[in-house]
Amino acid sequence: MLLLLLCSGSKSNYRKPARASAFAYNSTQLSSSIICLQAFHKRHLARQGSHILCPSLANESDSSLKVVHRHGPCFKPNGEKGKWPSHTEILLQDQSRVNSIHSKLSAKTSARLDKMKEKGAATLPAIHGSVVGSGNYIVTVGIGTPKRKFSLIFDTGSDLTWTQCKPCVGFCYQQKEKIFDPKRSKSYRNVSCSSTVCSSLESATGNIPGCASNKTCVYGIQYGDSSFSVGFFAKETLTLTSKDVFPKFLLGCGQNNRGLFRGAAGLLGLGRNKISLVYQTASKYKKRFSYCLPSSSSSTGHLTFGPGIKKSVKFTPLSSAFQGSSFYGLDMTGISVGGEKLPIATTVFSTPGTIIDSGTVITRLPPHAYTVLKTAFRQLMSKYPTAPAVSILDTCYDFSEHETITIPKISFFFNGGVEVDVDVTGIMFPIRASQVCLAFAGNSDPSDVGIFGNVQQHTLEVVYDVAHGQVGFAAGGCS
């Protein structure tokens, strides 16, 4: 069990951590952790960008990039101060991404799309239908010669890396940095329509590449409800750190881009297709990368490339069910709440399968598994007053009148006997002190793939060892 305290003075032996977060806890506790739920007003002020110092990354030169949340003060797009989406908007955008993933992985795509229309799910305007429009994470990389820095969303569910490019023949949305101008780079080269790499785009984007009048390969990628990027497929120098420079890196030079990318210059694709960064840098990094997603929007994590692995990492094999797709599949075997394994048959998880995704916010479970989870959770939380549901989150509580509360520990189990304890920031999704919700949701159909979302990955070191077909987890990844 996790003992949670609303910050209200010195009625406990809680010691303030060095770095503020939405939740902070004394990790020396074994059976329970002393938690201080920082004033929610502070969390909202952090989103407004008020006097927050964003920590630097100690080993940023060692094939490691600093990760920041794009809805927090460590990432400030020009001209968009304070324009963060609401929690409801984030959850709605998240459902849009999930619908897109389910459609992509479903053998009955057309039937599923009809079903989504009937339900009216995630009915955002077309321009706001981006599959990468939910709560995602930003890294800064260098593009071109001379190098210019750009903020890109990194995404394990996408393959193509792209950035907006001048002259923006169609449309370019507002981004943090000045838009990349290929004419000012000595190393930029368009890819020919007749090249084999041009034809390989179809497997990475799902669309047949086009051919411009100058015989340049044209890519097109659509992420969700009509959100897209279209432009020239090119070779350009990509710089991750001062020591990690990759000439002739294949990327998209977007001339027509729409969607909820909010300030980011584009996207860094970390999927399993040969066009992704993972495969293009395989000779140096051996198809291995890891990340830690920070526990709050005002703290930082990392995205690290290469073979170095902590000894504490426990690996589970990649699921064979998703071989050939861009997604990283996991074989989930069970869930525990409050230290008790839930009575859920493994077939409930194995039938639809599960993927791990850096871009999905809230973990999605098979409907039966979620029902059992929330029932057990509600029983252990029965002494606390409930609060109204929020979007996809249907188990919410009002903690505004309570000084201390006890949150049940939740753990996931994966093939190979791997147990992953969810950080307290991944158990509850705070809207406000009077509305704090269980941060899980159920799929509408038992055949829909489960998704291990990024909220539940908070503070974990998540290691993708693609060469050896495994994903690993370790606690304390951001420390």
C-alpha positions, 0 to 999 in steps of 0.5 A, a space after each residue: 500500500 502507498 500512504 499518500 499525504 496532502 501537503 499541509 504542514 509537518 504532521 509526518 516525518 516526510 522530508 522534502 525531496 530535492 526535485 519537486 514533482 506532482 508526487 514525492 515519496 520516501 523510497 526507503 519504505 518497503 511495504 508502504 511509501 510516505 507520499 506527499 501529494 504536492 499542492 495541485 495549484 503548484 502543478 498548475 502553476 508549473 504548467 503556466 511556466 512560473 519560475 521553474 528551473 529545468 534540470 540539465 542532463 549530467 551525461 548529455 554528451 554520452 549518447 543521451 538526450 534530455 527529455 521534457 514534457 511538451 505541456 510543461 515549462 521546460 518546453 516553451 513554444 514561441 507565442 504560445 505561453 500558457 496555451 496548454 490543453 486541459 486534462 479533458 482535451 489531453 484525454 480526448 486526444 489520447 483516445 484519438 491515438 488509441 483509436 488510430 493504433 487499434 485501427 492500424 493493428 486490426 484486421 478489420 479496419 473498415 469495420 472498426 472505423 464504422 464502429 468508431 463513427 457510430 460511437 462518436 469517439 474522439 470527435 475532434 475537428 480534422 486539424 486536431 485529430 493527430 495521433 501524436 496530439 496527446 501528452 508526449 515528450 520532446 528531445 532536441 536534435 541537430 539537423 543539417 550542416 551547419 547544425 541547427 537545433 530542433 525540438 522533436 516528439 519522440 515516438 516508439 509507435 512511429 518510424 519516419 523522422 521528419 521536420 517542417 521545411 521551408 518554403 512550406 508549400 502547403 502549410 506549416 504550423 507554429 513551432 518553437 524554432 525557426 523552420 528548417 531551410 534545406 537551401 541553407 544546409 550543405 548536406 541536404 539531398 533529396 531522394 530520387 523517386 527511382 531509389 529503393 529507399 523511396 519504395 521502402 516508405 510504404 511499409 513505414 508510412 502506410 502510404 505509397 510514395 509520390 513523385 514530384 516533377 523534379 523526380 524527388 520522392 514524396 512521402 505522406 504520413 497520416 497519424 489520426 483524424 486527417 492529421 498529416 505531414 507531406 513533403 520531400 524524402 531526403 538525406 540529411 545530417 542528423 546530430 544527436 550529440 557532439 560525438 554522435 553525428 549521422 550523415 545521409 540520415 533518411 528523413 522527411 522534409 515536411 511541406 504540408 503539415 497539420 495536427 496537434 504537434 504544438 510547437 514541436 518541429 516534427 517527430 523522431 521515429 523509434 519504431 521497428 521499421 528499417 527506416 526508423 532511427 533505431 535501424 538507421 543508427 544500428 551500426 553504432 547503437 546496436 539497435 538499443 535505446 532506453 528512456 525515462 519519462 519524468 514524473 511531472 511536466 516540470 522535471 526532466 528525463 532522458 533518451 539514451 542510445 547504445 548498449 550500456 544497461 543497468 544491472 537492475 534491468 529485468 527483461 521480458 521478450 518481445 511478443 511474436 504477435 507483433 512481428 512485422 509491425 512498427 510497435 513493440 509487443 509485450 506478453 502481459 500475464 497479470 496484475 496485482 493490486 495492494 500486493 494481491 494478484 488479481 483473478 484474471 486468466 492469462 488468455 484475457 491478455 494474450 488474446 488481444 496482445 499488448 504493446 508498450 507505447 511512448 505516445 499513449 498517455 493512459 494504459 488501456 486494458 482488456 475490458 474484463 481485466 480493467 473491470 477486475 482492476 477497478 473493482 479491487 481498487 475501489 474496494 480498497 479505497 471505499 472509505 474515500 468520497 468519490 468524484 465525477 468521472 473525467 472523460 475515459 477515467 471512471 474511478 475518481 476521488 475527492 481528496 480535498 478534505 483529507 490530510 492522509 490517504 492510502 493508495 494501493 500499490 499496482 504492479 504488472 507482470 510480463 512473460 519471463 517472471 518480470 514484475 513492474 511496480 507502477 510509480 505512484 504518479 502512474 496510479 493516479 491522474 490528478 485533475 484537481 485536489 477534489 478530482 483525482 482519478 485511477 489512471 487506467 481505462 478499459 478498451 471497448 472490445 476484448 479484441 482491442 490490443 492493450 497498451 502500456 501507456 506513458 503515465 504508467 512508465 513514469 520514472 522507470 528505466 525502459 530499455 528497448 534491446 531490439 537486436 535481442 528481441 527484448 524490453 527491460 524495466 528498472 526502477 529509478 530511471 530518471 535519478 
